[in-house]
Amino acid sequence: MFVSGSIFAVKDNYRQYAELLKNACIDYLHIDIFQKDYNFQLNDLEMFKGDFLPLDLHLIYQSFSENDVKAINHSRAKFVNVQYESLTDKNEIRRISGKINASFGIALTAETPLEMLDENIDYISQVLVMCSQPGVSGAVFKEENYERIEKIRDKYPTLKIWVDGGIDNKIAEKVGKLKADVIVSGSYLCRDLKNIYSLAYKLKYLNEENIKVTRNMLHLRELPVVKKTAGFSDIIIEMNHYRMGAVLIMERGELAGIITDGDVRRGIEEYGKEIFEKKAFEFMNQLPFSIDSGKTMEEVFESLTQMRKRTDFIPVTENGKLIGALDLHVGL
Protein backbone atom coordinates (compact mmCIF):
# COMPACT_ATOMS: atom_id res chain seq x y z
CA MET A 1 0.00 0.00 0.00
CA PHE A 2 1.22 3.50 -0.83
CA VAL A 3 1.38 6.41 1.60
CA SER A 4 0.79 10.09 0.86
CA GLY A 5 2.13 12.40 3.56
CA SER A 6 0.10 15.51 4.30
CA ILE A 7 2.28 18.60 4.72
CA PHE A 8 -0.27 20.67 6.62
CA ALA A 9 0.12 18.52 9.70
CA VAL A 10 3.26 20.54 10.51
CA LYS A 11 1.67 24.01 9.95
CA ASP A 12 4.92 25.54 8.64
CA ASN A 13 8.40 24.66 7.36
CA TYR A 14 6.71 22.79 4.52
CA ARG A 15 9.81 22.27 2.39
CA GLN A 16 11.81 20.86 5.28
CA TYR A 17 9.02 18.46 6.20
CA ALA A 18 8.54 17.44 2.57
CA GLU A 19 12.23 16.54 2.42
CA LEU A 20 11.85 14.47 5.59
CA LEU A 21 8.89 12.61 4.11
CA LYS A 22 10.89 11.79 1.01
CA ASN A 23 13.82 10.42 2.99
CA ALA A 24 11.45 8.30 5.11
CA CYS A 25 10.28 6.50 1.93
CA ILE A 26 6.83 8.09 1.84
CA ASP A 27 5.45 7.87 -1.70
CA TYR A 28 3.56 11.11 -2.37
CA LEU A 29 3.19 14.62 -1.00
CA HIS A 30 -0.45 15.37 -0.14
CA ILE A 31 -1.55 19.00 -0.26
CA ASP A 32 -5.04 20.30 0.58
CA ILE A 33 -5.91 23.60 -1.13
CA PHE A 34 -9.09 25.56 -0.44
CA GLN A 35 -10.24 27.97 -3.13
CA LYS A 36 -11.04 30.70 -0.60
CA ASP A 37 -8.04 30.10 1.66
CA TYR A 38 -5.37 32.60 0.69
CA ASN A 39 -2.76 31.15 3.06
CA PHE A 40 -1.84 28.53 0.46
CA GLN A 41 -2.76 28.66 -3.22
CA LEU A 42 -1.88 26.77 -6.39
CA ASN A 43 0.95 29.19 -7.17
CA ASP A 44 2.59 28.28 -3.85
CA LEU A 45 3.28 24.81 -5.25
CA GLU A 46 6.37 26.32 -6.88
CA MET A 47 8.21 25.66 -3.61
CA PHE A 48 8.01 21.94 -4.37
CA LYS A 49 9.55 22.11 -7.82
CA GLY A 50 12.70 20.04 -8.04
CA ASP A 51 13.70 16.91 -6.19
CA PHE A 52 10.56 16.41 -4.11
CA LEU A 53 7.95 13.68 -3.94
CA PRO A 54 5.25 13.52 -6.63
CA LEU A 55 2.43 15.91 -5.72
CA ASP A 56 -0.98 14.63 -4.68
CA LEU A 57 -3.47 17.52 -4.70
CA HIS A 58 -6.79 17.59 -2.87
CA LEU A 59 -8.70 20.62 -4.16
CA ILE A 60 -11.67 21.94 -2.21
CA TYR A 61 -13.01 24.27 -4.90
CA GLN A 62 -16.42 25.62 -5.87
CA SER A 63 -15.47 25.98 -9.54
CA PHE A 64 -12.40 25.91 -11.79
CA SER A 65 -11.31 28.65 -14.17
CA GLU A 66 -9.02 28.06 -17.12
CA ASN A 67 -6.25 29.71 -15.10
CA ASP A 68 -6.83 27.20 -12.31
CA VAL A 69 -6.45 24.33 -14.76
CA LYS A 70 -3.25 25.86 -16.15
CA ALA A 71 -1.85 26.27 -12.61
CA ILE A 72 -2.67 22.65 -11.78
CA ASN A 73 -0.92 21.43 -14.92
CA HIS A 74 2.01 23.76 -14.30
CA SER A 75 2.51 22.15 -10.88
CA ARG A 76 3.08 18.79 -12.60
CA ALA A 77 1.00 17.07 -9.94
CA LYS A 78 0.80 13.31 -10.32
CA PHE A 79 -2.68 13.04 -8.77
CA VAL A 80 -5.57 15.50 -8.48
CA ASN A 81 -8.68 14.80 -6.41
CA VAL A 82 -11.53 17.32 -6.40
CA GLN A 83 -13.90 17.52 -3.44
CA TYR A 84 -17.32 16.59 -4.84
CA GLU A 85 -19.46 18.29 -2.20
CA SER A 86 -17.77 21.68 -2.55
CA LEU A 87 -18.54 21.99 -6.28
CA THR A 88 -21.32 24.41 -7.11
CA ASP A 89 -21.94 22.64 -10.41
CA LYS A 90 -21.25 18.88 -10.32
CA ASN A 91 -20.75 18.93 -14.10
CA GLU A 92 -17.35 20.50 -13.39
CA ILE A 93 -16.05 16.95 -12.98
CA ARG A 94 -16.79 16.08 -16.59
CA ARG A 95 -15.68 19.47 -17.87
CA ILE A 96 -12.20 19.49 -16.36
CA SER A 97 -11.33 15.78 -16.15
CA GLY A 98 -9.91 15.71 -19.67
CA LYS A 99 -8.05 19.00 -19.25
CA ILE A 100 -5.93 18.04 -16.25
CA ASN A 101 -2.60 16.36 -16.95
CA ALA A 102 -2.71 14.12 -13.92
CA SER A 103 -4.51 11.06 -12.67
CA PHE A 104 -7.91 12.61 -11.93
CA GLY A 105 -10.37 11.66 -9.22
CA ILE A 106 -12.99 12.90 -6.81
CA ALA A 107 -13.10 13.07 -3.02
CA LEU A 108 -16.25 12.08 -1.14
CA THR A 109 -17.38 12.64 2.43
CA ALA A 110 -19.44 10.03 4.27
CA GLU A 111 -22.62 12.04 3.69
CA THR A 112 -22.56 11.52 -0.09
CA PRO A 113 -24.21 8.33 -1.43
CA LEU A 114 -21.83 6.09 -3.33
CA GLU A 115 -24.32 5.90 -6.20
CA MET A 116 -22.96 9.18 -7.52
CA LEU A 117 -19.86 7.26 -8.62
CA ASP A 118 -21.98 5.61 -11.33
CA GLU A 119 -22.53 9.02 -12.93
CA ASN A 120 -18.83 9.88 -12.99
CA ILE A 121 -17.02 6.56 -13.27
CA ASP A 122 -15.99 7.23 -16.90
CA TYR A 123 -14.25 10.47 -15.89
CA ILE A 124 -12.19 9.39 -12.88
CA SER A 125 -9.25 7.11 -12.13
CA GLN A 126 -9.51 7.17 -8.34
CA VAL A 127 -11.80 8.08 -5.47
CA LEU A 128 -10.58 9.69 -2.26
CA VAL A 129 -12.71 8.46 0.65
CA MET A 130 -12.80 11.27 3.20
CA CYS A 131 -13.18 9.76 6.66
CA SER A 132 -13.17 13.12 8.42
CA GLN A 133 -13.79 16.78 7.55
CA PRO A 134 -11.76 17.81 4.46
CA GLY A 135 -8.64 19.83 5.22
CA VAL A 136 -8.68 19.24 8.99
CA SER A 137 -5.50 17.71 10.42
CA GLY A 138 -5.73 15.50 13.49
CA ALA A 139 -9.35 14.47 12.93
CA VAL A 140 -10.81 11.18 14.15
CA PHE A 141 -11.44 8.36 11.68
CA LYS A 142 -15.13 7.48 11.32
CA GLU A 143 -15.49 3.71 11.41
CA GLU A 144 -18.54 3.60 9.11
CA ASN A 145 -16.06 4.27 6.32
CA TYR A 146 -14.79 0.69 6.47
CA GLU A 147 -18.09 -0.43 4.96
CA ARG A 148 -17.94 2.32 2.32
CA ILE A 149 -14.45 1.27 1.26
CA GLU A 150 -15.56 -2.35 1.02
CA LYS A 151 -18.58 -1.44 -1.12
CA ILE A 152 -16.47 0.65 -3.50
CA ARG A 153 -13.93 -2.13 -3.92
CA ASP A 154 -16.65 -4.72 -4.62
CA LYS A 155 -18.51 -2.58 -7.16
CA TYR A 156 -15.55 -0.91 -8.87
CA PRO A 157 -12.68 -3.44 -8.75
CA THR A 158 -10.39 -1.40 -11.02
CA LEU A 159 -10.98 1.99 -9.39
CA LYS A 160 -8.09 3.18 -7.22
CA ILE A 161 -9.15 3.88 -3.65
CA TRP A 162 -7.53 6.54 -1.51
CA VAL A 163 -8.37 6.96 2.17
CA ASP A 164 -7.84 10.15 4.19
CA GLY A 165 -8.74 11.25 7.71
CA GLY A 166 -7.41 10.11 11.07
CA ILE A 167 -5.16 7.40 9.62
CA ASP A 168 -2.75 5.78 12.06
CA ASN A 169 -0.95 2.44 11.86
CA LYS A 170 -3.87 0.44 13.30
CA ILE A 171 -6.43 1.95 10.93
CA ALA A 172 -3.99 1.56 8.03
CA GLU A 173 -3.83 -2.17 8.77
CA LYS A 174 -7.62 -2.51 8.53
CA VAL A 175 -7.84 -0.33 5.44
CA GLY A 176 -5.07 -2.33 3.80
CA LYS A 177 -7.01 -5.55 4.28
CA LEU A 178 -9.90 -3.91 2.41
CA LYS A 179 -7.49 -3.44 -0.53
CA ALA A 180 -7.21 0.32 -0.48
CA ASP A 181 -4.44 1.58 -2.75
CA VAL A 182 -3.28 4.76 -0.99
CA ILE A 183 -3.65 6.17 2.51
CA VAL A 184 -3.11 9.82 3.44
CA SER A 185 -1.43 10.43 6.78
CA GLY A 186 -0.70 13.71 8.53
CA SER A 187 -0.68 14.02 12.31
CA TYR A 188 0.36 10.38 12.78
CA LEU A 189 3.60 10.90 10.85
CA CYS A 190 4.31 14.10 12.79
CA ARG A 191 4.08 12.58 16.25
CA ASP A 192 7.76 11.59 16.31
CA LEU A 193 9.81 13.23 13.58
CA LYS A 194 13.08 11.73 14.84
CA ASN A 195 11.68 8.26 14.20
CA ILE A 196 9.48 9.06 11.23
CA TYR A 197 11.01 6.17 9.26
CA SER A 198 9.50 3.73 11.79
CA LEU A 199 6.07 5.34 11.54
CA ALA A 200 6.25 5.31 7.75
CA TYR A 201 7.26 1.66 7.79
CA LYS A 202 4.28 0.69 9.96
CA LEU A 203 1.90 2.43 7.58
CA LYS A 204 3.34 0.90 4.42
CA TYR A 205 3.78 -2.61 5.79
CA LEU A 206 0.66 -2.71 7.98
CA ASN A 207 2.52 -3.19 11.27
CA GLU A 208 4.13 -6.44 10.18
CA GLU A 209 7.53 -6.81 11.83
CA ASN A 210 10.84 -8.30 10.72
CA ILE A 211 10.08 -8.39 7.01
CA LYS A 212 13.31 -9.51 5.37
CA VAL A 213 14.43 -7.58 2.32
CA THR A 214 14.50 -10.86 0.39
CA ARG A 215 10.70 -11.10 0.62
CA ASN A 216 10.28 -7.95 -1.47
CA MET A 217 13.42 -8.47 -3.51
CA LEU A 218 13.49 -8.79 -7.28
CA HIS A 219 15.85 -11.56 -8.37
CA LEU A 220 18.62 -11.10 -10.92
CA ARG A 221 16.55 -12.59 -13.73
CA GLU A 222 14.03 -9.78 -13.20
CA LEU A 223 16.56 -6.95 -13.20
CA PRO A 224 18.46 -4.82 -15.73
CA VAL A 225 22.06 -6.02 -15.48
CA VAL A 226 24.95 -5.10 -17.80
CA LYS A 227 28.72 -5.50 -17.81
CA LYS A 228 31.24 -2.75 -17.08
CA THR A 229 32.06 -2.59 -20.77
CA ALA A 230 28.46 -2.03 -21.90
CA GLY A 231 28.01 0.91 -24.25
CA PHE A 232 25.75 3.88 -23.64
CA SER A 233 23.05 2.74 -26.08
CA ASP A 234 22.90 -0.73 -24.48
CA ILE A 235 22.49 0.88 -21.05
CA ILE A 236 19.63 3.09 -22.23
CA ILE A 237 17.88 0.19 -23.97
CA GLU A 238 18.12 -1.92 -20.83
CA MET A 239 16.93 0.92 -18.62
CA ASN A 240 13.94 1.64 -20.86
CA HIS A 241 13.01 -2.02 -21.12
CA TYR A 242 12.79 -2.60 -17.36
CA ARG A 243 11.53 0.90 -16.46
CA MET A 244 13.19 0.91 -13.04
CA GLY A 245 15.23 4.05 -13.54
CA ALA A 246 18.52 2.21 -13.04
CA VAL A 247 20.85 -0.45 -14.38
CA LEU A 248 23.06 -2.70 -12.25
CA ILE A 249 26.69 -3.26 -13.24
CA MET A 250 27.92 -6.73 -12.34
CA GLU A 251 31.44 -8.15 -12.60
CA ARG A 252 32.25 -11.77 -11.68
CA GLY A 253 29.03 -12.06 -9.71
CA GLU A 254 29.73 -8.99 -7.60
CA LEU A 255 28.14 -5.55 -7.69
CA ALA A 256 30.57 -3.28 -9.51
CA GLY A 257 28.32 -0.22 -9.63
CA ILE A 258 24.99 1.22 -10.66
CA ILE A 259 23.80 3.71 -13.26
CA THR A 260 20.59 5.58 -12.50
CA ASP A 261 18.68 7.95 -14.74
CA GLY A 262 20.28 10.70 -12.66
CA ASP A 263 23.74 9.37 -13.52
CA VAL A 264 22.77 9.45 -17.18
CA ARG A 265 21.71 13.11 -16.95
CA ARG A 266 24.91 14.03 -15.12
CA GLY A 267 26.93 12.12 -17.70
CA ILE A 268 25.31 14.07 -20.53
CA GLU A 269 26.05 17.35 -18.73
CA GLU A 270 29.69 16.37 -18.23
CA TYR A 271 30.49 14.71 -21.56
CA GLY A 272 27.95 16.17 -23.98
CA LYS A 273 27.77 14.19 -27.25
CA GLU A 274 30.80 12.18 -26.17
CA ILE A 275 28.55 10.29 -23.75
CA PHE A 276 27.48 8.08 -26.68
CA GLU A 277 31.04 6.71 -26.84
CA LYS A 278 31.37 6.05 -23.12
CA LYS A 279 31.27 2.65 -21.43
CA ALA A 280 29.44 1.85 -18.23
CA PHE A 281 32.54 1.89 -16.04
CA GLU A 282 33.31 5.47 -17.11
CA PHE A 283 30.26 7.12 -15.53
CA MET A 284 28.72 4.55 -13.18
CA ASN A 285 28.41 5.07 -9.43
CA GLN A 286 31.05 2.71 -8.04
CA LEU A 287 29.88 2.99 -4.43
CA PRO A 288 26.09 2.67 -4.52
CA PHE A 289 24.03 2.20 -1.39
CA SER A 290 23.25 -1.50 -1.03
CA ILE A 291 21.68 -3.69 1.63
CA ASP A 292 22.60 -7.12 2.97
CA SER A 293 20.08 -9.90 2.43
CA GLY A 294 19.86 -10.49 6.18
CA LYS A 295 18.49 -7.01 6.88
CA THR A 296 14.84 -6.10 7.38
CA MET A 297 12.75 -3.56 5.50
CA GLU A 298 12.56 -1.40 8.62
CA GLU A 299 16.37 -1.28 8.71
CA VAL A 300 16.29 -0.10 5.07
CA PHE A 301 13.93 2.74 6.02
CA GLU A 302 16.08 3.66 9.02
CA SER A 303 19.30 3.72 6.99
CA LEU A 304 17.85 5.93 4.26
CA THR A 305 16.39 8.36 6.79
CA GLN A 306 19.65 8.62 8.73
CA MET A 307 21.55 9.24 5.50
CA ARG A 308 18.93 11.82 4.49
CA LYS A 309 18.77 10.08 1.17
CA ARG A 310 15.99 8.76 -1.02
CA THR A 311 17.08 5.81 -3.12
CA ASP A 312 14.32 3.89 -4.86
CA PHE A 313 16.46 1.15 -6.40
CA ILE A 314 18.62 -0.70 -3.88
CA PRO A 315 20.94 -3.62 -4.73
CA VAL A 316 20.81 -6.60 -2.36
CA THR A 317 23.98 -8.57 -1.66
CA GLU A 318 24.81 -11.80 0.16
CA ASN A 319 28.40 -12.62 1.13
CA GLY A 320 29.56 -9.93 -1.27
CA LYS A 321 27.61 -11.34 -4.21
CA LEU A 322 24.78 -9.50 -5.96
CA ILE A 323 21.57 -11.53 -5.62
CA GLY A 324 18.84 -9.02 -6.43
CA ALA A 325 17.47 -5.56 -5.72
CA LEU A 326 14.65 -3.73 -3.99
CA ASP A 327 12.49 -1.52 -6.18
CA LEU A 328 10.91 1.18 -4.04
CA HIS A 329 9.71 3.13 -7.06
CA VAL A 330 6.42 4.96 -6.76
CA GLY A 331 3.64 2.92 -8.34
CA LEU A 332 0.15 3.71 -9.62
FENKABEL-V16109 format. One record per run of one state. SS is the DSSP state (2 for helix, 1 for strand, 0 for the rest). FROM is the first residue (numbers start at 0). LEN is the number of residues. Records with the same first field share a line. If there is no record, write none. Layout:
# FENKABEL-V16109
SS=FROM-LEN ; FROM-LEN
This chain:
# FENKABEL-V16109
0=0-1 ; 9-4 ; 23-4 ; 34-7 ; 48-5 ; 60-5 ; 74-4 ; 83-8 ; 97-5 ; 108-7 ; 123-2 ; 130-14 ; 155-4 ; 164-4 ; 177-4 ; 185-1 ; 190-2 ; 204-7 ; 215-2 ; 222-2 ; 226-4 ; 242-3 ; 251-2 ; 277-1 ; 283-1 ; 285-4 ; 292-3 ; 307-5 ; 318-2 ; 327-5
1=1-5 ; 27-7 ; 53-7 ; 78-5 ; 102-6 ; 125-5 ; 159-5 ; 181-4 ; 211-1 ; 217-2 ; 224-2 ; 230-1 ; 245-6 ; 253-7 ; 278-1 ; 284-1 ; 289-3 ; 295-1 ; 312-6 ; 320-7
2=6-3 ; 13-10 ; 41-7 ; 65-9 ; 91-6 ; 115-8 ; 144-11 ; 168-9 ; 186-4 ; 192-12 ; 212-3 ; 219-3 ; 231-11 ; 260-17 ; 279-4 ; 296-11
